[in-house]
Amino acid sequence: MKKFLILILIGLLLISFAGCSKTRNEKEKKNLKTIKLNDILGIWKVISGADAQQYEFQKDGTDLLFFSYANERPWDSGTFEFKNGTLFISTGQGQYEYKVLFENNELFLIGKNEKIILIKENKKIKANEALLNRFNAILGNLESLASIESGDPTSSEFQWKIDKDSKENINGYSVICTLSDTDVDFEKVNEAIKTICDYLEGLDYKSDEFNSTELQEGYISDSYIMTIFSGNENYDIKINFGELK
């Protein structure tokens, strides 16, 4: 009789567990169907599971951009895709794939060996912030590729030639970069600038004939523009970044 009661108890526990698993799976499937791209876009505070403290998902035209920050400084950046409830993030640090769940205003990114929990920040990304984020993402990659050190970009105005006879004043950002090497000369500066140019071309930026001279390189990609200049005795490199309206 005892054995019979134990078997009944075990059976009830198994049925209960199966029911809970089914309910949980149905809940996850429901979440996966209801989450849309617009639900992910915006600024998210990292609650747990990541070294960065803030994630940003932006849509810029047809581009889907990802940024992360630690101690209010750029941490990583790249692009992302969202398909059938799965988030794919591609950055300079690697490729990541997460199943996405949303519950109680929290976003759960579930990977193979990690779970990142995010909560939505109640603020919108302004147009100038998006431009600055894009610039910071480029600078973050250039610091390691070209062995340069950059400060925080500042708001600035610079000129961009539309053609050989006309110019436009651009309200954008600029930054002064220095080479990490202590033994610096113009040859090393030119090598760093070439590395910067090669990186931009890899991002589909094109050299602009009206804004490229012996002392300056000018690049454009869609409406985004950048000038790189060096020619002073301190061996600094000045980079301007903006957007044509």
NUVEXKE-619873 format. One record per residue: x, y, z of N, C-alpha, C in turn; residue in one letter; residue number from 1. Coordinates in pm, whole numbers, padded with zeros to 5 digits, m for minus. Last residue first. Example, Ala and Ser with C-alpha at 12.3 -4.5 7.8 and 13.67 -1.06 7.14 Angstrom:
REM residues 2
01285;m00225;00708;01367;m00106;00714;01290;00003;00787;S;2
01319;m00569;00780;01230;m00450;00780;01320;m00330;00780;A;1
END
This chain:
REM residues 245
02309;06787;m04409;02162;06796;m04398;02100;06804;m04537;K;245
02579;06580;m04323;02521;06674;m04419;02370;06672;m04407;L;244
02738;06554;m04013;02638;06499;m04105;02584;06610;m04194;E;243
03070;06490;m03881;02941;06556;m03888;02849;06488;m03988;G;242
03387;06532;m03736;03282;06437;m03778;03149;06509;m03776;F;241
03741;06570;m03746;03608;06630;m03743;03506;06531;m03795;N;240
04042;06524;m03581;03936;06457;m03657;03804;06532;m03637;I;239
04382;06586;m03576;04249;06639;m03548;04148;06572;m03640;K;238
04665;06470;m03424;04574;06443;m03536;04437;06496;m03497;I;237
04988;06607;m03340;04850;06572;m03309;04774;06542;m03438;D;236
05254;06688;m03344;05219;06558;m03403;05079;06513;m03362;Y;235
05326;06937;m03280;05297;06848;m03167;05260;06708;m03213;N;234
05347;07087;m03508;05473;07033;m03453;05450;06941;m03334;E;233
05082;06999;m03739;05146;07083;m03638;05267;07012;m03578;N;232
04938;06850;m03905;05038;06934;m03967;05106;07024;m03868;G;231
04648;06674;m03993;04766;06683;m03908;04870;06767;m03980;S;230
04312;06564;m04009;04412;06666;m04038;04528;06656;m03941;F;229
04029;06438;m04152;04143;06403;m04067;04257;06495;m04106;I;228
03675;06458;m04158;03804;06510;m04205;03911;06474;m04103;T;227
03375;06303;m04259;03486;06309;m04163;03607;06371;m04230;M;226
03018;06262;m04275;03144;06312;m04328;03250;06317;m04217;I;225
02717;06107;m04380;02818;06125;m04276;02953;06164;m04337;Y;224
02536;06042;m04573;02537;06183;m04530;02644;06211;m04425;S;223
02725;05807;m04727;02587;05859;m04726;02593;06007;m04687;D;222
03027;05896;m04625;02947;05775;m04638;02801;05815;m04619;S;221
03345;06047;m04691;03200;06058;m04684;03135;05921;m04702;I;220
03647;06217;m04597;03573;06096;m04630;03424;06118;m04610;Y;219
03958;06373;m04648;03814;06391;m04633;03741;06267;m04679;G;218
04264;06465;m04506;04188;06360;m04572;04040;06384;m04544;E;217
04515;06716;m04548;04387;06673;m04494;04329;06559;m04576;Q;216
04742;06799;m04675;04743;06801;m04528;04616;06743;m04467;L;215
04691;06776;m04944;04817;06721;m04894;04816;06710;m04741;E;214
04334;06697;m04935;04450;06775;m04979;04577;06708;m04928;T;213
03998;06648;m04980;04125;06580;m04957;04238;06663;m05018;S;212
03760;06751;m05058;03800;06772;m04918;03927;06698;m04880;N;211
03703;06680;m05314;03701;06823;m05283;03751;06853;m05141;F;210
03708;06400;m05316;03812;06475;m05388;03817;06623;m05351;E;209
03676;06186;m05052;03609;06294;m05123;03715;06386;m05185;D;208
03674;05835;m05019;03754;05957;m05020;03685;06063;m05105;S;207
03401;05679;m04854;03474;05705;m04976;03554;05836;m04964;K;206
03321;05415;m04629;03343;05558;m04651;03429;05574;m04777;Y;205
03290;05148;m04567;03225;05198;m04688;03226;05351;m04697;D;204
03452;05062;m04372;03315;05095;m04331;03234;05154;m04446;L;203
03692;05051;m04502;03629;04924;m04466;03486;04941;m04418;G;202
03748;05317;m04504;03713;05255;m04631;03649;05118;m04608;E;201
03818;05346;m04234;03698;05413;m04286;03653;05350;m04418;L;200
04059;05199;m04231;03945;05156;m04149;03814;05218;m04201;Y;199
04218;05353;m04400;04189;05214;m04437;04066;05163;m04359;D;198
04233;05588;m04243;04169;05590;m04375;04129;05450;m04420;C;197
04376;05495;m04022;04242;05552;m04004;04165;05548;m04136;I;196
04613;05424;m04147;04535;05321;m04081;04391;05368;m04060;T;195
04697;05678;m04228;04668;05577;m04331;04583;05464;m04271;K;194
04742;05792;m03978;04637;05847;m04063;04598;05747;m04173;I;193
04962;05638;m03896;04837;05633;m03819;04720;05683;m03903;A;192
05148;05718;m04085;05108;05577;m04079;04976;05562;m04005;E;191
05174;05986;m04016;05119;05952;m04147;05075;05806;m04152;N;190
05295;05953;m03765;05165;06020;m03775;05097;05983;m03907;V;189
05535;05841;m03842;05442;05760;m03762;05302;05820;m03763;K;188
05642;06061;m03979;05623;05933;m04048;05523;05845;m03973;E;187
05667;06258;m03787;05564;06274;m03889;05539;06144;m03965;F;186
05713;06084;m03471;05758;06173;m03577;05648;06177;m03684;D;185
05760;05989;m03129;05671;06020;m03241;05741;06110;m03342;V;184
05784;05797;m02879;05882;05842;m02978;05809;05867;m03111;D;183
05562;05702;m02750;05629;05820;m02694;05730;05880;m02791;T;182
05256;05601;m02893;05402;05588;m02893;05466;05717;m02840;D;181
04998;05689;m02924;05033;05624;m02798;05184;05611;m02782;S;180
04935;06010;m03064;04984;05874;m03080;05026;05817;m02944;L;179
04629;06188;m03007;04775;06177;m02999;04815;06032;m03016;T;178
04359;06385;m03132;04417;06255;m03100;04570;06264;m03096;C;177
04091;06589;m03068;04235;06587;m03091;04290;06453;m03044;I;176
03776;06614;m03229;03858;06559;m03122;04004;06566;m03165;V;175
03444;06740;m03292;03587;06727;m03324;03661;06672;m03203;S;174
03121;06739;m03447;03209;06716;m03332;03353;06705;m03380;Y;173
02914;06979;m03602;02938;06841;m03566;03024;06830;m03442;G;172
02784;07168;m03837;02782;07161;m03691;02795;07014;m03651;N;171
02945;07294;m04117;02888;07174;m04055;02896;07186;m03903;I;170
02903;07507;m04384;02943;07499;m04244;02869;07385;m04177;N;169
03009;07437;m04711;02899;07435;m04616;02956;07427;m04475;E;168
03109;07589;m05024;03137;07523;m04897;03012;07527;m04808;K;167
03186;07584;m05377;03098;07613;m05263;03133;07529;m05141;S;166
03356;07509;m05584;03322;07651;m05569;03239;07683;m05445;D;165
03392;07238;m05596;03513;07322;m05594;03483;07469;m05568;K;164
03140;07132;m05357;03209;07119;m05485;03326;07217;m05482;D;163
03127;07132;m05085;03026;07060;m05160;03076;07033;m05302;I;162
03355;07113;m04827;03335;07158;m04965;03233;07069;m05035;K;161
03295;07204;m04500;03298;07090;m04593;03267;07143;m04732;W;160
03421;07332;m04193;03375;07352;m04330;03392;07226;m04413;Q;159
03286;07306;m03859;03394;07297;m03957;03335;07308;m04097;F;158
03229;07346;m03519;03183;07380;m03654;03303;07372;m03747;E;157
03162;07129;m03238;03245;07220;m03317;03179;07248;m03452;S;156
03165;06969;m02925;03086;07029;m03033;03172;07129;m03108;S;155
03421;06722;m02871;03351;06844;m02834;03273;06897;m02954;T;154
03510;06395;m02752;03476;06487;m02861;03399;06608;m02808;P;153
03758;06336;m02510;03614;06338;m02538;03588;06436;m02651;D;152
04064;06222;m02663;03987;06272;m02552;03839;06262;m02583;G;151
04247;05936;m02775;04159;06051;m02801;04090;06093;m02673;S;150
04536;05790;m02895;04459;05820;m02775;04376;05945;m02803;E;149
04619;05523;m03123;04603;05663;m03088;04523;05676;m02959;I;148
04662;05290;m03282;04746;05321;m03164;04743;05470;m03132;S;147
04485;05214;m03469;04586;05312;m03512;04678;05353;m03398;A;146
04333;05020;m03326;04385;04992;m03461;04500;05083;m03499;L;145
04262;05140;m03082;04343;05018;m03083;04406;04992;m03219;S;144
04130;05370;m03168;04231;05379;m03062;04321;05256;m03059;E;143
03934;05292;m03348;04059;05350;m03400;04168;05355;m03294;L;142
03724;05211;m03186;03795;05111;m03266;03929;05163;m03316;N;141
03653;05458;m03075;03687;05345;m02988;03763;05236;m03061;G;140
03584;05610;m03297;03706;05643;m03222;03750;05527;m03134;L;139
03341;05488;m03367;03454;05486;m03461;03584;05511;m03386;I;138
03192;05548;m03137;03212;05408;m03176;03331;05395;m03272;A;137
03189;05825;m03141;03259;05756;m03033;03286;05610;m03067;N;136
03025;05862;m03369;03163;05910;m03368;03245;05838;m03261;F;135
02785;05755;m03276;02849;05697;m03394;02997;05737;m03400;R;134
02734;05929;m03064;02754;05786;m03038;02825;05718;m03155;N;133
02694;06168;m03204;02808;06156;m03113;02838;06010;m03082;L;132
02457;06102;m03338;02577;06138;m03415;02702;06122;m03328;L;131
02289;06063;m03119;02313;05952;m03212;02438;05977;m03295;A;130
02287;06319;m03015;02345;06211;m02935;02376;06091;m03024;E;129
02153;06459;m03210;02294;06491;m03189;02363;06384;m03104;N;128
01897;06337;m03185;01972;06326;m03310;02120;06355;m03289;A;127
01853;06158;m02873;01839;06274;m02959;01929;06260;m03082;K;126
01686;05896;m02742;01814;05929;m02804;01791;06045;m02900;I;125
01494;05942;m02441;01507;05916;m02583;01645;05957;m02633;K;124
01435;05773;m02131;01484;05887;m02208;01505;05845;m02352;K;123
01417;05578;m01912;01308;05665;m01956;01362;05792;m02022;N;122
01557;05265;m01991;01576;05399;m01937;01468;05491;m01995;E;121
01455;04934;m01920;01448;05049;m02011;01469;05179;m01935;K;120
01689;04695;m01809;01566;04768;m01783;01568;04898;m01862;I;119
01821;04363;m01858;01821;04507;m01886;01687;04567;m01844;L;118
02031;04094;m01800;01902;04154;m01766;01913;04305;m01780;I;117
02172;03820;m01959;02185;03963;m01932;02045;04020;m01908;I;116
02320;03520;m01911;02188;03583;m01912;02205;03728;m01869;K;115
02520;03264;m02067;02501;03391;m01997;02356;03437;m02005;E;114
02580;03064;m02244;02636;03056;m02109;02619;03185;m02030;N;113
02413;03122;m02464;02447;02984;m02429;02495;02971;m02285;K;112
02185;03388;m02361;02281;03325;m02450;02311;03183;m02405;G;111
01923;03596;m02336;01967;03465;m02289;02056;03400;m02394;I;110
01825;03887;m02212;01903;03837;m02325;01969;03707;m02280;L;109
01533;04033;m02110;01625;03924;m02079;01692;03878;m02208;F;108
01417;04336;m01993;01454;04262;m02114;01558;04158;m02075;L;107
01140;04439;m01796;01280;04398;m01804;01302;04314;m01929;E;106
00874;04486;m01754;00956;04598;m01801;01105;04567;m01805;N;105
00779;04222;m01704;00783;04323;m01597;00879;04438;m01630;N;104
00965;04078;m01967;00871;04057;m01857;00892;04165;m01751;E;103
01077;03930;m02258;01041;04057;m02197;00935;04032;m02091;F;102
01353;03767;m02414;01228;03760;m02339;01202;03895;m02274;L;101
01543;03640;m02676;01496;03760;m02607;01362;03735;m02542;V;100
01844;03468;m02718;01700;03459;m02720;01647;03572;m02633;K;99
02134;03590;m02884;02053;03580;m02762;01907;03553;m02797;Y;98
02466;03590;m02988;02330;03550;m03022;02251;03527;m02893;E;97
02746;03772;m03112;02665;03726;m03000;02524;03694;m03048;Y;96
03086;03805;m03198;02950;03783;m03246;02869;03721;m03132;Q;95
03327;04062;m03090;03278;03928;m03122;03137;03927;m03176;G;94
03434;04313;m03067;03476;04213;m02969;03425;04073;m02999;Q;93
03315;04471;m03255;03458;04448;m03267;03510;04342;m03173;G;92
02999;04296;m03306;03083;04408;m03265;03230;04375;m03290;T;91
02673;04204;m03356;02806;04190;m03414;02888;04314;m03379;S;90
02403;04024;m03231;02485;04144;m03216;02625;04115;m03270;I;89
02081;03915;m03272;02218;03890;m03318;02295;04022;m03309;F;88
01810;03783;m03101;01890;03904;m03122;02033;03865;m03159;L;87
01506;03631;m03181;01648;03613;m03155;01724;03740;m03192;T;86
01243;03654;m03265;01269;03645;m03122;01414;03625;m03085;G;85
01274;03670;m03546;01200;03559;m03483;01236;03541;m03336;N;84
01550;03879;m03534;01470;03792;m03619;01406;03681;m03536;K;83
01737;04157;m03541;01637;04091;m03457;01543;04013;m03545;F;82
02079;04259;m03540;01961;04215;m03612;01866;04150;m03513;E;81
02328;04522;m03511;02247;04411;m03459;02134;04379;m03556;F;80
02671;04641;m03490;02537;04637;m03549;02459;04522;m03487;T;79
02871;04819;m03256;02859;04739;m03376;02719;04749;m03432;G;78
03080;04847;m02964;02983;04899;m03060;02980;04809;m03182;S;77
03175;04904;m02621;03175;04823;m02742;03069;04880;m02836;D;76
03219;05128;m02452;03271;04996;m02417;03283;04908;m02542;W;75
03255;05474;m02394;03223;05367;m02488;03293;05236;m02452;P;74
03183;05570;m02053;03274;05570;m02168;03233;05457;m02262;R;73
03046;05549;m01816;03012;05659;m01905;03108;05675;m02023;E;72
03123;05300;m01719;03174;05422;m01654;03161;05544;m01745;N;71
03057;05170;m02032;03100;05138;m01897;03165;05263;m01838;A;70
02823;05097;m02292;02904;05193;m02218;02937;05138;m02080;Y;69
02748;05003;m02632;02748;04976;m02488;02848;05068;m02420;S;68
02540;05002;m02919;02645;05066;m02841;02634;05019;m02697;F;67
02436;04917;m03248;02445;04878;m03107;02562;04950;m03041;F;66
02208;04991;m03511;02335;05014;m03443;02327;04977;m03297;L;65
02092;04927;m03819;02061;04896;m03680;02192;04895;m03602;L;64
02011;05126;m04100;02113;05067;m04015;02060;05042;m03874;D;63
01833;05267;m04245;01818;05121;m04253;01919;05050;m04163;T;62
01817;05522;m04021;01782;05487;m04158;01754;05337;m04164;G;61
01910;05385;m03748;01954;05505;m03820;01932;05478;m03969;D;60
01811;05276;m03446;01782;05258;m03588;01813;05388;m03658;K;59
01988;05139;m03165;01941;05252;m03245;01908;05207;m03387;Q;58
02028;05051;m02840;01992;04995;m02969;01927;05107;m03051;F;57
02261;05049;m02581;02176;05130;m02667;02154;05057;m02799;E;56
02328;04973;m02241;02316;04929;m02379;02228;05028;m02454;Y;55
02545;05011;m01964;02435;05065;m02045;02443;05011;m02187;Q;54
02754;04892;m01844;02647;04939;m01756;02528;04993;m01833;Q;53
02943;04592;m01920;02895;04727;m01951;02779;04763;m01859;A;52
02953;04331;m01835;03052;04425;m01782;03010;04569;m01808;D;51
02647;04160;m01743;02738;04218;m01842;02835;04313;m01774;A;50
02471;04065;m01544;02512;03974;m01651;02609;04029;m01753;G;49
02219;04314;m01460;02317;04209;m01427;02357;04134;m01554;S;48
02116;04555;m01555;02091;04515;m01417;02194;04411;m01373;I;47
02189;04819;m01762;02223;04679;m01735;02203;04651;m01586;V;46
01943;05017;m01917;02037;05005;m01805;02061;04857;m01777;K;45
01901;05120;m02249;01873;05020;m02146;01983;05022;m02039;W;44
01742;05310;m02495;01852;05305;m02398;01812;05212;m02284;I;43
01623;05179;m02812;01628;05273;m02701;01749;05251;m02613;G;42
01447;04892;m02937;01516;05019;m02961;01511;05110;m02838;L;41
01275;04689;m02868;01415;04677;m02827;01488;04811;m02841;I;40
01031;04749;m02975;01037;04726;m02830;01180;04724;m02779;D;39
01079;04755;m03246;01061;04883;m03178;01063;04869;m03025;N;38
01082;04478;m03304;01206;04556;m03310;01193;04687;m03232;L;37
00870;04308;m03061;00902;04361;m03193;01030;04443;m03187;K;36
00724;04043;m02890;00835;04138;m02894;00864;04178;m03038;I;35
00533;03844;m02928;00486;03981;m02906;00599;04083;m02911;T;34
00664;03604;m02960;00578;03651;m03067;00542;03798;m03052;K;33
00798;03573;m02719;00875;03579;m02842;00792;03634;m02957;L;32
00585;03555;m02538;00675;03670;m02533;00750;03686;m02663;N;31
00481;03308;m02614;00397;03427;m02626;00484;03553;m02628;K;30
00692;03144;m02547;00653;03153;m02686;00568;03278;m02709;K;29
00692;03182;m02271;00808;03225;m02347;00772;03240;m02494;E;28
00443;03067;m02210;00466;03208;m02177;00584;03262;m02257;K;27
00484;02807;m02288;00381;02884;m02358;00402;03032;m02334;E;26
00681;02739;m02101;00714;02739;m02243;00613;02820;m02325;N;25
00531;02760;m01866;00647;02846;m01885;00684;02855;m02033;R;24
00340;02560;m01910;00296;02699;m01891;00410;02796;m01917;T;23
00507;02338;m01926;00426;02374;m02041;00382;02519;m02033;K;22
00614;02337;m01671;00705;02354;m01785;00628;02398;m01908;S;21
00380;02289;m01524;00455;02414;m01504;00545;02443;m01622;C;20
00316;02033;m01620;00222;02144;m01639;00291;02278;m01624;G;19
00533;01887;m01532;00508;01898;m01676;00416;02015;m01706;A;18
00493;01911;m01258;00615;01967;m01318;00595;01988;m01468;F;17
00251;01770;m01231;00258;01910;m01192;00377;01979;m01256;S;16
00327;01515;m01314;00222;01586;m01390;00227;01735;m01361;I;15
00515;01459;m01115;00559;01465;m01255;00457;01541;m01341;L;14
00351;01459;m00890;00460;01556;m00899;00506;01572;m01043;L;13
00186;01240;m00947;00127;01374;m00935;00233;01483;m00949;L;12
00377;01034;m00941;00304;01064;m01064;00243;01202;m01063;G;11
00452;01040;m00674;00551;01070;m00777;00484;01107;m00908;I;10
00206;00961;m00560;00264;01092;m00528;00366;01135;m00633;L;9
00180;00702;m00662;00078;00804;m00696;00134;00944;m00673;I;8
00402;00584;m00542;00396;00592;m00688;00295;00698;m00734;L;7
00324;00601;m00275;00445;00672;m00320;00444;00690;m00471;I;6
00103;00433;m00275;00084;00576;m00246;00204;00659;m00293;L;5
00234;00190;m00331;00131;00238;m00423;00109;00389;m00404;F;4
00393;00157;m00109;00457;00173;m00239;00359;00232;m00340;K;3
00194;00121;00085;00286;00236;00091;00348;00264;m00045;K;2
00083;m00121;00000;00000;00000;00000;00087;00126;00000;M;1
END
